[in-house]
Structures are given as C-alpha cells and as structure tokens.
Amino acid sequence: MKLVITGAGGLLGSALLAMVKGHEVYSLYNEHAPSTGIPVRLDLRDKNQVTEILRKIKPDAIVHTTALTDVDRCERDHTLAKAINYDATTTIAKSAKDLGAFLVYISTDYVFDGEKGMYNEEDIPRPINFYGHTKLMGEQSIKELLSDYLIARTSVIYGSTPSSGKVNFALWLLDSLSSGKTVNVAMNQFVSPTLNTNLAEMIMECLERRVKGILHLSGASRVSRLEFALEICKTWSLNPSLINPVDMSKMNWYAPRPRDSSLDVTKASSILMRKPASIKDSLYRLKEELNTPKRG
Ligand SMILES: NC(=O)c1ccc[n+]([C@@H]2O[C@H](COP(=O)([O-])OP(=O)(O)OC[C@H]3O[C@@H](n4cnc5c(N)ncnc54)[C@H](OP(=O)(O)O)[C@@H]3O)[C@@H](O)[C@H]2O)c1
C-alpha cells in the first residue's frame, strides 16, 4: 500500500510511522522532521502544493493526523485554527476523492460538549470551544465529499517521546514528580487517555481492513485527570502528595473544556482485533516503552 501520513512528526504520527511495515510511506511534516518514511516538507495551508504533491504520490490511503492541537491557541487565533483544522482537511479530502484514496481523519472527543460523557458514535456533537468546532467542521467536510473514509475520534493522547516539540501530560507529570515539583491537576475533568502506540495499532488495523464511518478509538478507561495522574504515580512509585487536586474551573485555561468528554469504545472493542487498552495496561506498556532504547 502507498500510504501518506500527515503530521508525521507529531505524537500520533510518530507512533504510526514506527508501526508501518511493508508499505511505501510518505511522511508529511511542517517543522519537525520524522525519523522514518519518505519525508516531504509541506505546509498544509498551501492548497496548490498539497494538491500537486498528493497527485504526484497517488496514495492508496491517507492518514490525516495534522491539526493545531493547542486548544487555547485555537481559541485565540481562529484564522490559524480554521486554516489548519478545517481548510487543510477539506483540501486533503478533495484530493482523496480525486485520487480514489481511503482517508482516515483523526478527530477528537472535544467535538462533544462534555455534559453526558461516555459518548458513542451516534451521539450528537456540540463543541464548546473553537478547536472542537474546527475539528467537527473537518469531519463534516469529509462526510460531504467522500464515501471511503474513517473518522476516528480519540482523547488525550500520551506517549514515550516528546513529539513536534512538546511534551504530553504523562511525560510532563513524570518529569515534574521525579524532580520533586508540585503540580496542579484538574480533579473533575473526565477523559479517556490514549497511549499513542495503542491508538496507532488500532488505526493500522482499520486501515488494512478498510473500516469505514465513525469510530471512537481511545483508551478503554474513563478517568478524571486526577485519577490519571494518580495511576501514573502508582505505576512509577512516585509521591502522590506532590499533586494538588484543583477544580477545573480554577485551571488557568483560556478556552473552555468539556467537563466529561470520555468516549464509549464498545464498537471498537467488538470489531477490532487490536482493542482499546485499559489505563493500567497502557501505563505498564508506556513504562516498558520508556525503558526500551529508541532506534534512529
Ligand atoms: N493530543 C491529544 O491529546 C489529542 C486528543 C484528541 C484528538 N487529537 C487529534 O489527534 C490528532 C493527532 O494529534 P497529535 O497529538 O499527534 O498532534 P501533535 O503532536 O500536536 O502534532 C500535530 C502535527 O500537525 C502538524 N502541523 C501543524 N500545522 C501544520 C501545517 N500548517 N502544515 C503541516 N503540518 C502541520 C505538526 O507538524 P510540525 O511539528 O512538523 O509542525 C505536527 O506534526 C490531531 O488531529 C488531533 O486533533 C489529539
């Protein structure tokens, strides 16, 4: 299979790249070059170039992970958020249509308002911040343009390497607690934390089996940010008294966050061989990954 991965240097993109075997893979990036695949540097806001490059590659499938994932930045800069999360997604969807390529679009739990929690694929999205709004617009564009697509919604991705120049929640917490720093963690924001390698293997299965439609692909456990942090403490035997539980309304966030955007992964668990993993299993896997020397 000729495969294009966008956002190849990102948290999910890098995990996908480490997993693709036996495929011809083009790694699209903007600033942070990926370590494997055929690297193609490209700002996805450049419509003509995106169309031209995809036309030259003629991929069988595209996994579109690129996004402006900084939720507060999206709220401050609507133009940039729309250009990356919606306009670029539309350009890619149009190319996928012209080339007959299967498109996997990575979306988010933040398309939901967080009033209900444990959202399934039939629940109606109603984003409460601009990031969620632009990601939902991306979903709608794909649904309008294509029939050969998968919209995979996920939640709070974490992994063993800082990617695209930023650390993720688990690495930040491990680093802070290991150096004796106290941290503020929201005690009443509920999510479905997702290990990037678990997500990448589920996406690869969907890609190879051409699973279509909308699918919630996240970790299998609904936890508060605080419970997530305490599980990390337990797994690494760190001091939990360094964690200050804070009401989410007191967090220094610019954009509003859904209170409970956890995802129901019953559908993925029943149709996939590679299952959404529990928080405990995922953290043990992360520990192993951190202890394994990186190649490349
Ligand atoms: N992270 C989460 O907790 C989370 C939760 C739910 C859903 N998601 C969704 O999952 C997907 C993957 O997230 P992630 O955490 O892996 O993202 P990430 O680590 O922030 O990576 C985003 C990628 O987008 C690329 N990018 C940004 N602007 C670009 C542009 N103008 N042109 C080309 N590339 C550009 C970046 O490339 P460079 O680094 O090269 O600039 C980066 O590799 C996203 O679609 C996100 O919406 C993420």
The ligand as a Tripos MOL2 file, in Angstrom:
@<TRIPOS>MOLECULE
LIG
   48    52     1     0     0
SMALL
NO_CHARGES

@<TRIPOS>ATOM
      1 N1         -3.1210   15.2340   21.5130 N.am      1 LIG1
      2 C1         -4.2980   14.9350   22.0060 C.2       1 LIG1
      3 O1         -4.4520   14.8250   23.2290 O.2       1 LIG1
      4 C2         -5.4810   14.6950   21.0980 C.ar      1 LIG1
      5 C3         -6.7270   14.3800   21.6600 C.ar      1 LIG1
      6 C4         -7.8050   14.1330   20.8070 C.ar      1 LIG1
      7 C5         -7.6440   14.1970   19.4280 C.ar      1 LIG1
      8 N2         -6.4180   14.5140   18.9230 N.ar      1 LIG1
      9 C6         -6.2710   14.5830   17.4570 C.3       1 LIG1
     10 O2         -5.2880   13.6270   17.1050 O.3       1 LIG1
     11 C7         -4.5130   14.0970   16.0080 C.3       1 LIG1
     12 C8         -3.0350   13.9180   16.3190 C.3       1 LIG1
     13 O3         -2.7140   14.6660   17.4730 O.3       1 LIG1
     14 P1         -1.2060   14.7620   17.9890 P.3       1 LIG1
     15 O4         -1.2640   14.9630   19.4680 O.co2     1 LIG1
     16 O5         -0.4040   13.6730   17.3910 O.co2     1 LIG1
     17 O6         -0.7710   16.1490   17.3530 O.3       1 LIG1
     18 P2          0.6240   16.9090   17.5100 P.3       1 LIG1
     19 O7          1.6270   16.0680   18.2140 O.co2     1 LIG1
     20 O8          0.3110   18.2770   18.0290 O.co2     1 LIG1
     21 O9          1.0790   17.0130   16.0120 O.3       1 LIG1
     22 C9          0.3720   17.8140   15.1110 C.3       1 LIG1
     23 C10         1.0840   17.7550   13.8080 C.3       1 LIG1
     24 O10         0.4730   18.6840   12.9150 O.3       1 LIG1
     25 C11         1.4970   19.2260   12.1140 C.3       1 LIG1
     26 N3          1.1150   20.5470   11.6010 N.ar      1 LIG1
     27 C12         0.6110   21.5830   12.3020 C.ar      1 LIG1
     28 N4          0.4280   22.6290   11.4760 N.ar      1 LIG1
     29 C13         0.7970   22.2270   10.2390 C.ar      1 LIG1
     30 C14         0.8270   22.8380    8.9490 C.ar      1 LIG1
     31 N5          0.4300   24.1020    8.7790 N.pl3     1 LIG1
     32 N6          1.2640   22.1250    7.9010 N.ar      1 LIG1
     33 C15         1.6830   20.8400    8.0660 C.ar      1 LIG1
     34 N7          1.6770   20.1930    9.2450 N.ar      1 LIG1
     35 C16         1.2510   20.8930   10.3200 C.ar      1 LIG1
     36 C17         2.6900   19.3460   13.0270 C.3       1 LIG1
     37 O11         3.8480   19.3140   12.2150 O.3       1 LIG1
     38 P3          5.2250   20.0000   12.6400 P.3       1 LIG1
     39 O12         5.5130   19.5810   14.0420 O.co2     1 LIG1
     40 O13         6.1780   19.4760   11.6380 O.co2     1 LIG1
     41 O14         4.9700   21.4760   12.5470 O.co2     1 LIG1
     42 C18         2.5470   18.1200   13.9200 C.3       1 LIG1
     43 O15         3.3040   17.0380   13.4380 O.3       1 LIG1
     44 C19        -4.9480   15.5250   15.7650 C.3       1 LIG1
     45 O16        -5.7440   15.5540   14.6170 O.3       1 LIG1
     46 C20        -5.7510   15.9200   16.9690 C.3       1 LIG1
     47 O17        -6.7870   16.8160   16.6590 O.3       1 LIG1
     48 C21        -5.3310   14.7590   19.7150 C.ar      1 LIG1
@<TRIPOS>BOND
     1     1     2 1
     2     2     3 2
     3     2     4 1
     4     4     5 ar
     5     4    48 ar
     6     5     6 ar
     7     6     7 ar
     8     7     8 ar
     9     8     9 1
    10     8    48 ar
    11     9    10 1
    12     9    46 1
    13    10    11 1
    14    11    12 1
    15    11    44 1
    16    12    13 1
    17    13    14 1
    18    14    15 2
    19    14    16 1
    20    14    17 1
    21    17    18 1
    22    18    19 2
    23    18    20 1
    24    18    21 1
    25    21    22 1
    26    22    23 1
    27    23    24 1
    28    23    42 1
    29    24    25 1
    30    25    26 1
    31    25    36 1
    32    26    27 ar
    33    26    35 ar
    34    27    28 ar
    35    28    29 ar
    36    29    30 ar
    37    29    35 ar
    38    30    31 1
    39    30    32 ar
    40    32    33 ar
    41    33    34 ar
    42    34    35 ar
    43    36    37 1
    44    36    42 1
    45    37    38 1
    46    38    39 2
    47    38    40 1
    48    38    41 1
    49    42    43 1
    50    44    45 1
    51    44    46 1
    52    46    47 1
@<TRIPOS>SUBSTRUCTURE
     1 LIG1         1 GROUP 0 **** ****
